[in-house]
Amino acid sequence: MAGRNQGEGGRESARRYNEDQRKFAKSGKVEHAAHEAKADPEAERKGRARAKELDPAVHRDYTKPEK
């Protein structure tokens, strides 16, 4: 089955991902990675700014005809 497209949520990909996550959790690097993620205030600012963007699907003017 190697090289065959399994589509979204393929079992082989899911198995590999889960295995990699278990290895990372057992590696002891989780605390360090969490600390590094918290130490980046610029990433926090960018994430919050993006969350405030206008969603055109929510704020659509239905009085105008679509193209």
WOWO-V595005 format. One record per backbone hydrogen bond with DSSP energy under -0.5 kcal/mol. NH is the residue of the N-H (numbers start at 1). CO is the residue of the C=O. If there is no record, write none. Layout:
nh->{NH/NH}
co->{CO/CO}
This chain:
nh->{4/10/14/15/16/17/18/19/20/21/22/23/24/25/26/27/27/28/28/29/33/34/35/36/37/38/39/40/41/44/45/46/47/48/49/50/51/52/52/53/56/58/59/60/62/64}
co->{1/7/10/11/12/13/14/15/16/17/18/19/20/21/22/23/24/24/25/24/29/30/31/32/33/34/35/37/39/40/41/42/43/44/45/46/47/48/49/50/54/55/55/58/60/61}
